[in-house]
Amino acid sequence: MINMLSIQCLKICKMDSDSKAVMMRRKAEARMAELCEDQVESLPEDGQALIHELRTHQIELEMQNNELRQTEAELTEARDRYTDLYNHSPAGYLTLSSKLIIQQANLSLASMLDSDVLHLLSMPFSKFICQEDQDIYYRHHREVVTSGLQQTAELKLIRTDGSQFWARIETAPEQHGGDASGRLLLSVSDISQQKETELAVERERDRAESYLNMAGTMIVAMDRKQIVTLANREACEVLGYAKKDIIGKNWFDHFVPKENQPEVKRVFDQLIAGVVEPVECFENPVLSKHGKLHMIVWHNRLLQDHDGNITGTLSSGEDITERRAAEQRTFELIQAMEQTGEAILITDTSGTIEYVNKAFTITTGYSFDEAVGNTPRMLHSGRQDTAFYKAMWSDIREHSEWRGKIWNRRKNGEVYPEQLHINAIRDMQGNLTHYSGVFSDITEQLSLEQQLQQAQKMEAVGTLVGGIAHDFNNMLASITGNLYLMKSETRHLPTTSQRLEVIESQCFRASDMIAQLLAFARKGMVHMVAFDLSSFIKELCKINRVTIAENIKIRNEICSEKLLIHGDATQLQQIMMNLLNNARDAVANSEQPEITVSLKKFDVGADFLVRHPDVKGKQFACLSVSDNGMGIAKSNMAHLFEPFYTTKEVGKGTGLGLAMVYGAVQTHLGAIEIESRENEGASFRIYLPLHEDDAPVEVQTKISDDSAKGETILLVDDEATVRDATAEVLQSMGYKVITAKNGRQAVHIFEEQYKAIDLLILDVVMPDMGGLKAATRMRAICPDIPVIFSTGYDLKHIFAANDGLENTMVLNKPTPIAELSRNIRSMLSS
């Protein structure tokens, strides 16, 4: 601490006046005793006493003078010593008046200011203070005056030559007997060297700090009390605080998440205590100003003093938050690549495989280890020529990608189609680094596309059939009706009658073709009921046995278990007949022809659902018709269910049998499969869903004829030729017939004659009120009147016509006369 400026007088220890006089007297008397006594003894006693007193007093005075001269010499010496000390002190001393005017100054101060003492006196001290530090000086003065205590300040002073130097001033109020005089005592020290040292240290510190700031890692130092003593720029940026807000703070309390604080504090205390050694590196999160967590990898070392005592820690930390996020994203990406159903491979620029995902190994059959290090050429099937691959790589070089369908080969040799997408992968500078290929096995897709094309083809045929069926069947109905009448009139002409029967047969054959086309298009008339398929197939096998040559062996493997289905008996009869007829023709040239009909319960498996994704249910009836004939050529397999496609000779097949089978199976919500080997035979398997909850009904395959009993029928049809021909036929059967050309006319007639009318036969689609609406109106008049709808339209129109009305029947045009008679009799009897 720099001593305060004070001008102090040297004090002489003053004895008590009485004690000093006694001592002086004793000394004088002792001197008198040493003097000659001869002259004094001759005097009277009073004289002797007076002379003694005078002489003693004289001696006292001489002694006092000597003492005074000695004291004065001591005072002078002390004053000179003090003055010399005051003037030559390392610090400059000065006294300021209450108005801050210099009243006293020493030589050291004058030397500091490159001036003399006389020049300094009576000048304001502020004249020697730099302009930019004037505020510091006056603020310092106020603090001294206000507090009454010594204050210190550092500022720049100006010498008389204008040069500046750093000084420290220490100021205290002057005290007299405990009271302030209003003057100030100042001590001035030249600290230029100290400042230069401090600046040099600061420069070195800044340089060191710049080195620390250049580091891409956090650098943090802590003392033993967990207080931050150093933090570089990276630490400030990561934490989001200014350095001043970090230095001096407890690191763990302010910058570590609360849930981590207990553990890291415990480890830090063990490090400081020397219980554990610092680990090479470890990860801990820090909490930024904005509440964001940063994961940091720390490297620590202990700080020690000269005696080896641990004073704190120095830590460098790398913020790996983004790296971890990138690693997580990379992990998620890899997982996504591993979990995706599409195969992925990545090669280097030379085509060497560096990565394949799980789907790749499943699709190709090659393991990861087998693929990596190999090239995509291992998948080549040979179906694409060199020109194809040249064009492909030309596109990749030009457009950085290629998309297309190719055929590749699995490890087991199987060739399969795949949809391939190749991309060129480039780095941030645009340099080619890798190629990626993403592909998927499209075998199933192509199969579905073929099924879709087939379905669309069939839909187109169905639409065509539905469009012509009405008009075509109306024409056939008119023809067959008139043929029936002509046969009645030409019974006496056998040749003519025979020819008419041929014409009638061809008409119904044409009608049957329309019916099969409607069945193929799933627009035929169906009557779905629940029945036992096992007994039904057994009966059909007996009936159809007579149509198959005796030299063909038929094996029936029909299960005894009841298999309840919901189906149309007529369509199932047609399915069996068509399949048996095809099998019969297929084994015609076999040495030991054999046809096997089997029926069993089938539990659906995963493979079946893959092949037939649209089917519903878990249990099916599997009906199979197999033969040991010539089989089916592979080139024909894709066309088997197309209408009019046949491999039989001209005149031996219409090409509608399997088309009808296909449509009927679809109508029953089932599935059909074919297995064939050329020259070994073929097997057709039909799967129909079981309905265990339905109550079975008795299915009859024969209907007995009956004759008319004079009932009255109201016949309604907009086609005059059909109406007239049908009316004559009904009359010839013995029925009374009333005709109407549309539904409105029929309703009008029925309103007048309903009591006489026993049955309604209505065309479905007519101008000026159709059959359904007319039947509804007439049912409102007579709810029990039986109704037969006769239509040449497809299944949709049939359902629409029959919806919501009981005691009705739907017949397709043209209807064989015997069938018409049976159905009329059936409706009248009910």
Beta strands, then each sheet from edge to edge (+ up, - down):
strand 1: 92-96
strand 2: 102-105
strand 3: 151-158
strand 4: 164-176
strand 5: 179-190
strand 6: 218-223
strand 7: 228-231
strand 8: 282-287
strand 9: 293-304
strand 10: 310-319
strand 11: 343-348
strand 12: 353-356
strand 13: 401-409
strand 14: 415-426
strand 15: 432-441
strand 16: 529-532
strand 17: 553-558
strand 18: 564-567
strand 19: 594-603
strand 20: 619-627
strand 21: 671-677
strand 22: 681-689
strand 23: 712-716
strand 24: 736-740
strand 25: 759-763
strand 26: 787-791
strand 27: 808-812
sheet 1: 2+ 1- 5+ 4- 3+
sheet 2: 7+ 6- 10+ 9- 8+
sheet 3: 12+ 11- 15+ 14- 13+
sheet 4: 16+ 18-
sheet 5: 17+ 19+ 20- 22+ 21-
sheet 6: 24+ 23+ 25+ 26+ 27+
end
